[in-house]
Amino acid sequence: MSYPAPQLDCNAALSAVEGGPIGVLICGHGSRNRQAVGEFAQLAEGLRAKLPGVPVEYGYLEFARPILRDGLESLQAQGVKRVLAVPGMLFAAGHAKNDIPSVLNTFSAESGLRIDYGRELGVDLSMIQAAGARIREALDASDAAAVGRGDAPVPLSDTLLVVVGRGSSDPDANSNVSKVARMLVEGFGFGWGETVYSGVTFPLVEPGLRHAVKLGFRRIVVFPYFLFSGVLVSRIRQHTQLVAADHPELEFVEASYLGDHPLVINTFLERVQEVVRGETQMNCSLCKYRAQVLGFETEVGAPQQSHHHHVEGLVEACMLCEHECTGACQPDGIPIPLGHSHGHDHSHDHGHHQHDHDHSHDHGHTHAPYPHADHPLGPRTLYKPRPKPEENPGV
């Protein structure tokens, strides 16, 4: 199926925009997982194909090359005078609000290059449609399998949708996942919907699913609202399978993550257009760094700085998995050290940069503690041996 792309006159953008010629930088987080890095690069290539004549580069905060500075230097070498930087992230949490702007601001101050920063993908019609397409693929496969067995497909009214978000210490980003989930539940007409998270906040996937099965629906669709593969997506599948094994009477359907769906690429194009038109508007009304958000009052006015400089550009790719990450390096959420040392304990998960358990940095920066780190449904529970359901029937 083809999807109409937003119209952007590339030649006009190059010649008419003040401060041009312009270039585009897609800003990613980075991962040790080779498939995740490859998928991000593939998405950037898809965007480049949509913008002929406009230099498009990409870069990562950590654990992959090119880093953001590499991408910026490449654009500068191509004669770019103004960069439109877009965060390659679903929602605006600490990485999009602090880490990426810190790197961009530093480079701009050093080089004199004008850098305009766009907004995250966010709660967007195209993104919800892309998510719906992935869920529809999973439902169609489930229905076809039922017919193949001689059974009637499970109706949507008897199906529960569980949307899995990345999880953040920023409640603004977490709440956006819930909004996407509700849009999908109402859009399809599912019998019920739940939102869980892969880490940092609560409820986590496994305890969340164990609560969800008590609602009595015959089929549960688990949809990771993620752009790319990686240890988190693998962990979601593993924890889903743990719960499914304890409930063979239920059908668990695993939907695919978003990937480089055409509507995802179209959303990136829309974000570029917004920067060109000067319409970029981040949702700051509920940002914990700018407003007295309930429970996070101490973080108002926190300085905008990046904490990724000590792992910027490290490319020690995990070699435990052949292609797609299986989570073998982090079976309980705790990564196996890969041999690098920075003079401090690197016990936190750079797969999605959780800061919910003890670690120390000797870099002159600190992270505000997540106020619900000891919640019984997460996030520290991810790092402890979990009792079996029969040992703790309250979970």
LINRAPE-V970641 format. One record per pair of residues at least 24 apart in sequence whose C-alpha atoms are under 10 Angstrom apart, sorted by the first residue. I is the first residue (numbers start at 0). J is the second residue. If there is no record, write none. Layout:
i = (I:I)
j = (J:J)
This chain:
i = (0:1:1:2:2:2:2:2:3:3:3:4:4:4:4:4:4:4:4:5:5:5:5:5:5:5:5:6:6:6:6:6:7:7:7:7:7:7:7:8:8:8:9:9:9:9:9:10:10:10:10:12:12:12:12:12:13:13:13:13:13:16:16:16:17:17:17:18:18:18:18:18:18:19:19:19:19:19:19:20:20:20:20:20:20:20:20:21:21:21:21:21:21:21:21:21:21:21:21:21:21:21:22:22:22:22:22:22:22:22:22:22:22:22:22:22:22:22:22:22:22:23:23:23:23:23:23:23:23:23:23:23:23:23:23:23:23:23:23:23:24:24:24:24:24:24:24:24:24:24:24:24:24:24:24:24:24:24:24:25:25:25:25:25:25:25:25:25:25:25:25:25:25:25:25:26:26:26:26:26:26:26:26:26:26:26:26:26:26:26:26:26:26:27:27:27:27:27:27:27:27:27:27:27:27:27:27:27:27:28:28:28:28:28:28:28:28:28:28:28:28:28:28:28:28:28:28:28:28:29:29:29:29:29:29:29:29:29:29:29:29:29:29:29:29:30:30:30:30:30:30:30:30:30:30:30:30:30:30:30:30:30:31:31:31:31:31:31:31:31:31:31:31:31:31:31:31:32:32:32:32:32:32:32:32:32:32:32:32:32:32:32:32:32:32:33:33:33:33:33:33:33:33:33:33:33:33:34:34:34:34:34:34:34:34:35:35:35:35:35:35:35:35:35:36:36:36:36:36:36:36:37:37:38:38:38:38:38:38:39:39:39:39:39:39:40:41:41:42:42:42:42:42:42:42:42:42:42:43:43:43:43:44:44:45:45:45:45:45:46:46:46:46:46:46:46:46:47:47:49:49:49:50:53:54:54:54:55:55:55:56:57:57:57:57:58:58:59:59:59:59:59:60:60:60:60:60:60:60:60:60:60:60:60:61:61:61:61:61:61:61:61:61:61:61:62:62:62:62:62:62:62:62:62:62:63:63:63:63:63:63:63:64:64:64:64:65:65:65:65:66:66:66:67:67:67:67:67:67:68:68:68:68:68:68:69:71:71:71:71:71:71:72:72:72:74:75:75:79:79:80:80:80:80:81:81:81:81:81:82:82:82:82:82:82:82:83:83:83:83:83:83:83:83:83:83:83:84:84:84:84:84:84:84:84:85:85:85:85:85:85:85:85:85:85:85:86:86:86:86:86:86:86:87:87:87:87:87:88:88:88:88:88:88:89:89:89:89:89:89:89:89:89:89:89:89:89:89:89:89:90:90:90:90:90:90:90:90:90:90:90:90:90:90:91:91:91:91:91:91:91:91:91:91:91:91:91:91:92:92:92:92:92:92:92:92:92:92:92:92:93:93:93:93:93:93:93:93:93:94:94:94:94:94:94:95:96:96:96:96:96:96:96:97:97:97:97:97:97:97:98:98:98:98:98:98:99:99:99:99:99:100:100:100:101:101:101:101:101:102:102:102:102:102:104:105:115:115:115:115:116:116:116:116:117:117:117:117:117:117:117:117:117:117:117:117:118:118:118:118:118:118:118:118:118:118:119:119:119:119:119:119:119:120:120:120:120:120:121:121:121:121:121:121:121:122:122:122:122:122:123:123:123:124:124:124:124:125:125:125:125:125:125:125:126:126:126:126:126:126:126:126:126:126:127:127:127:127:127:127:127:127:128:128:128:128:128:128:129:129:129:129:129:129:129:129:130:130:130:130:130:130:130:130:130:130:130:130:130:130:130:130:131:131:131:131:131:131:131:132:132:132:132:132:133:133:133:133:133:133:133:133:133:134:134:134:134:134:134:134:134:134:134:134:134:134:135:135:136:136:137:137:137:137:137:137:137:138:138:138:138:140:140:141:141:141:141:141:141:152:153:153:153:153:154:154:154:154:154:155:155:155:155:155:155:155:155:155:156:156:156:156:156:156:156:156:157:157:157:157:157:157:157:157:157:158:158:158:158:158:158:158:158:158:158:158:158:158:158:158:159:159:159:159:159:159:159:159:159:159:159:159:159:159:159:159:159:159:160:160:160:160:160:160:160:160:160:160:160:160:160:160:160:160:160:161:161:161:161:161:161:161:161:161:161:161:161:161:161:161:161:161:162:162:162:162:162:162:162:162:162:162:162:162:162:163:163:163:163:163:163:163:163:163:163:163:163:163:163:163:163:163:163:164:164:164:164:164:164:164:164:164:164:164:164:164:165:165:165:165:165:165:165:165:165:165:165:165:165:166:166:166:166:166:166:166:166:166:166:166:166:167:167:167:167:167:167:167:167:167:167:167:167:168:168:168:168:168:168:168:168:168:168:168:168:168:168:169:169:169:169:169:169:169:169:169:170:170:170:170:170:170:170:170:171:171:171:171:171:171:171:172:172:172:173:173:174:176:179:180:180:189:189:190:190:191:191:192:192:193:194:194:195:195:196:196:196:196:196:196:197:197:197:197:197:197:197:197:197:197:197:198:198:198:198:198:198:198:198:198:198:198:198:198:199:199:199:199:199:199:199:199:199:199:199:199:199:200:200:200:200:200:200:200:200:200:200:200:200:201:201:201:201:201:201:201:201:201:201:202:202:202:202:202:203:203:203:203:203:203:203:203:203:204:204:204:204:204:204:204:204:204:204:205:205:205:205:205:205:205:205:205:205:205:205:205:205:206:206:206:206:206:206:206:206:206:206:207:207:207:207:207:208:208:208:208:208:208:209:209:209:209:209:209:209:209:209:210:210:212:212:212:212:215:216:216:217:217:217:217:218:218:218:218:218:219:219:219:219:219:219:220:220:220:220:220:221:221:221:221:221:222:222:222:222:222:222:223:223:223:223:223:224:224:224:224:224:225:225:225:225:226:226:226:226:226:226:226:227:227:227:227:227:228:228:228:228:228:228:228:229:229:229:229:229:229:230:230:230:230:230:230:230:230:230:230:230:230:230:231:231:231:231:231:231:231:232:232:232:232:232:233:233:233:233:233:233:234:234:234:234:234:234:234:234:235:236:236:237:237:237:242:245:294:294:294:295:295:295:295:297:297:298:298:298:301:301:302:304:305:306:306:306:306:306:306:307:307:308:309:309:309:309:309:310:310:310:310:313:315:330:330:331:331:331:331:331:331:332:332:332:332:332:333:333:333:353:354:354:355:355:355:356)
j = (261:261:262:125:260:261:262:265:261:262:265:49:261:262:264:265:266:268:269:49:264:265:266:267:268:269:272:49:265:268:269:272:49:50:268:269:271:272:275:50:51:272:49:50:51:52:53:50:51:52:53:52:53:272:275:276:52:53:54:79:81:81:275:276:80:81:275:79:80:81:82:112:113:78:79:80:81:82:113:53:54:77:78:79:80:81:82:53:54:55:74:75:77:78:79:80:81:82:83:113:114:275:50:52:53:54:55:56:71:73:74:75:77:78:79:80:81:82:83:84:114:47:50:53:54:55:56:57:70:71:74:79:81:82:83:84:85:114:115:271:54:55:56:57:58:67:70:71:73:74:82:83:84:85:86:87:114:116:271:55:56:57:58:59:67:70:83:84:85:86:87:88:117:267:271:56:57:58:59:60:66:67:70:84:85:86:87:88:94:95:99:100:103:57:58:59:60:61:63:65:66:67:85:86:87:88:94:95:99:58:59:60:61:62:63:66:67:86:87:88:94:95:98:99:307:349:350:351:352:58:59:60:61:62:63:64:65:66:311:312:313:314:349:350:351:59:60:61:62:63:64:228:229:230:313:314:315:316:317:349:350:351:61:62:63:229:230:313:314:315:316:317:318:324:337:349:350:62:63:228:229:230:314:315:316:317:318:319:320:322:323:324:325:326:350:63:228:229:314:316:317:318:320:321:322:323:324:227:228:229:320:321:322:323:324:226:227:228:229:230:258:322:323:324:62:63:64:227:228:229:316:227:228:226:227:228:229:258:259:87:226:227:228:258:259:259:258:259:87:226:227:258:259:260:261:263:264:267:87:259:264:267:259:264:259:260:261:264:265:259:261:263:264:265:266:267:268:264:268:264:265:268:268:79:78:79:82:82:83:84:84:84:85:86:87:87:312:87:99:307:311:312:94:98:99:102:305:306:307:308:310:311:312:313:306:307:308:309:310:311:312:313:314:349:350:307:310:311:312:313:314:315:316:349:350:310:311:312:313:314:315:316:311:312:313:314:311:312:313:314:311:312:313:99:102:103:106:311:312:102:103:105:106:311:312:312:103:106:107:110:112:114:106:110:112:112:110:112:112:113:111:112:113:114:111:112:113:114:115:107:112:113:114:115:116:274:113:114:115:116:117:270:271:272:273:274:275:114:115:116:117:118:270:271:274:115:116:117:118:119:120:267:268:270:271:274:116:117:118:119:120:267:270:118:119:120:226:267:118:119:120:121:225:226:118:119:120:121:122:123:126:164:165:172:175:176:224:225:226:263:118:119:120:121:122:164:165:167:171:172:173:174:175:176:118:119:120:121:167:169:171:172:173:175:281:282:283:286:119:166:167:168:169:170:171:172:173:286:287:288:167:168:169:172:287:288:303:304:305:167:304:305:306:307:352:119:281:283:286:288:303:304:305:288:301:302:303:304:305:306:303:304:305:306:307:308:303:304:305:306:307:303:304:305:302:303:304:305:306:304:305:306:307:308:304:304:274:275:277:279:270:271:274:279:267:270:271:272:273:274:275:277:278:279:280:281:267:270:271:273:274:278:279:280:281:282:266:267:270:279:280:281:282:263:266:267:269:270:172:175:176:179:266:281:282:175:176:178:179:182:179:263:266:179:182:262:266:261:262:263:264:265:266:269:179:224:257:260:261:262:263:264:265:266:179:180:182:183:186:224:262:263:182:183:186:260:262:263:256:257:258:259:260:261:262:263:162:179:180:183:222:223:224:225:254:255:256:257:258:260:262:263:182:183:184:186:187:222:257:254:255:257:260:262:222:223:224:254:255:256:257:258:260:160:183:187:220:221:222:223:252:253:254:255:256:257:187:254:254:255:220:221:222:252:253:254:255:220:252:253:254:252:254:218:220:250:251:252:253:218:216:217:218:250:188:189:190:217:218:184:187:188:189:190:191:216:217:218:187:188:189:190:191:216:217:218:188:189:190:191:215:216:217:218:219:184:188:189:190:191:192:215:216:217:218:219:220:250:251:252:184:188:189:190:191:192:193:211:212:214:215:216:217:218:219:220:221:251:184:187:188:189:190:191:192:193:194:211:216:218:219:220:221:222:252:191:192:193:194:195:196:204:207:208:211:219:220:221:222:223:224:253:192:193:194:195:196:204:220:221:222:223:224:225:254:193:194:195:196:197:198:202:203:204:207:221:222:223:224:225:232:235:256:194:195:196:197:198:200:203:204:222:223:224:225:231:195:196:197:198:199:200:203:223:224:225:231:232:351:195:196:197:198:199:200:201:202:203:351:353:378:196:197:198:199:200:201:351:352:353:354:355:369:198:199:200:287:295:353:354:355:367:368:369:370:371:372:199:200:285:286:287:288:292:295:369:200:285:286:287:292:293:294:295:282:283:284:285:286:287:292:282:285:286:200:201:285:224:224:222:224:219:220:216:218:216:219:219:220:221:221:222:221:223:223:224:231:235:377:378:223:231:232:234:235:238:332:351:377:378:381:231:332:348:351:352:353:354:355:377:378:379:380:381:351:352:353:354:355:356:369:371:372:377:378:379:381:353:355:369:370:371:372:373:374:376:377:378:379:371:372:373:374:375:376:377:378:379:380:374:375:376:377:378:235:238:375:376:377:378:379:380:381:234:235:236:237:238:239:242:376:377:381:234:235:236:237:238:239:240:241:242:376:377:381:385:394:238:242:375:376:377:380:381:385:388:394:239:242:376:377:394:238:239:241:242:243:394:239:241:242:243:245:246:388:393:394:393:394:242:243:246:249:249:249:250:248:249:250:251:248:249:250:251:252:243:249:250:251:252:253:250:251:252:253:254:251:252:253:254:255:252:253:254:255:256:257:253:254:255:256:257:254:255:256:257:258:255:256:257:258:255:256:257:258:259:260:263:255:256:257:258:259:255:256:257:258:323:324:325:323:324:325:326:350:351:323:324:325:326:327:328:329:330:332:334:348:350:351:324:325:326:329:332:350:351:256:323:324:325:326:323:324:325:326:327:330:324:325:326:327:329:330:331:332:326:325:326:325:326:330:388:388:369:370:371:367:368:369:370:367:368:366:367:368:366:367:364:364:364:360:362:363:364:365:366:349:352:362:340:341:360:361:362:339:340:341:349:339:339:381:382:380:381:382:383:384:385:379:380:381:382:383:381:382:383:378:378:379:379:381:382:382)
